[in-house]
């Protein structure tokens, strides 16, 4: 599974639409395979959605996202998990643990 997390200071960015850094993480059952950080430029919704699709993103984890951008991303088959506001290391630990059962909890922020 390939996951994208917009980040600011090692935390999820408050709003994906304005995020300028994107953490991309590949996770297999029980372990993290790869991690890279990419610049993510603010641009129109359809271009942001195309960027995620080109990266092969399966799931976008974010704290908040505009309705327009969320729609564009979902139209490309990418799942969005909102209201995730945590330190990146906590999110990754939870994702790796959950990958053992191949399911993400609906809200990781609880």
DAGIPE-V206866 format. One record per pair of residues at least 24 apart in sequence whose C-alpha atoms are under 10 Angstrom apart, sorted by the first residue. I is the first residue (numbers start at 0). J is the second residue. If there is no record, write none. Layout:
# DAGIPE-V206866
<<I,J> <I,J>>
This chain:
# DAGIPE-V206866
<<0,24> <0,25> <0,26> <0,27> <0,28> <0,31> <0,32> <0,55> <0,56> <0,57> <0,58> <0,98> <0,101> <1,25> <1,26> <1,27> <1,32> <1,33> <1,34> <1,54> <1,55> <1,56> <1,57> <1,58> <1,59> <2,26> <2,34> <2,51> <2,54> <2,55> <2,56> <2,57> <2,58> <2,59> <2,60> <2,77> <2,78> <2,79> <2,91> <2,94> <3,34> <3,35> <3,36> <3,51> <3,54> <3,55> <3,56> <3,57> <3,58> <3,59> <3,60> <3,61> <3,79> <4,36> <4,58> <4,59> <4,60> <4,61> <4,62> <4,83> <4,87> <4,90> <4,91> <5,36> <5,37> <5,38> <5,39> <5,59> <5,60> <5,61> <5,62> <5,87> <6,36> <6,61> <6,62> <6,84> <6,85> <6,86> <6,87> <7,86> <7,87> <8,86> <8,87> <9,85> <9,86> <9,87> <9,88> <10,61> <10,62> <10,83> <10,84> <10,85> <10,86> <10,87> <10,88> <10,89> <10,90> <11,60> <11,61> <11,62> <11,63> <11,82> <11,83> <11,84> <11,85> <11,86> <11,87> <11,90> <12,60> <12,61> <12,62> <12,63> <12,83> <12,84> <12,85> <12,86> <13,61> <13,62> <13,63> <13,64> <13,82> <13,83> <13,84> <14,61> <14,62> <14,63> <14,64> <14,65> <14,81> <14,82> <15,39> <15,41> <15,47> <15,59> <15,60> <15,61> <15,62> <15,63> <15,64> <15,65> <15,68> <15,69> <15,81> <16,40> <16,41> <16,42> <16,43> <16,44> <16,47> <16,61> <16,63> <16,64> <16,65> <16,67> <16,68> <16,69> <17,41> <17,42> <17,64> <21,51> <22,87> <23,51> <23,54> <23,55> <23,56> <23,58> <23,59> <24,56> <24,91> <25,56> <25,57> <25,95> <26,91> <26,94> <26,95> <26,98> <26,101> <27,94> <27,95> <27,98> <27,99> <27,101> <28,94> <28,95> <28,96> <28,97> <28,98> <28,99> <28,100> <28,101> <28,102> <29,92> <29,94> <29,95> <29,96> <29,97> <29,98> <29,99> <29,100> <29,101> <30,91> <30,92> <30,94> <30,95> <30,96> <30,97> <30,98> <30,99> <31,91> <31,92> <31,94> <31,95> <31,98> <43,67> <43,68> <44,68> <44,69> <44,70> <44,71> <44,72> <45,69> <45,70> <45,71> <45,72> <45,74> <45,75> <46,71> <46,72> <47,71> <47,72> <48,72> <48,73> <48,74> <48,75> <48,76> <48,77> <49,75> <51,75> <51,77> <52,76> <52,77> <58,103> <60,84> <60,90> <60,106> <60,107> <61,85> <62,108> <80,104> <80,105> <80,106> <80,107> <81,105> <81,106> <81,107> <81,108> <82,106> <82,107> <82,108> <82,109> <83,107> <83,108> <83,109> <84,108> <84,109> <85,109>>
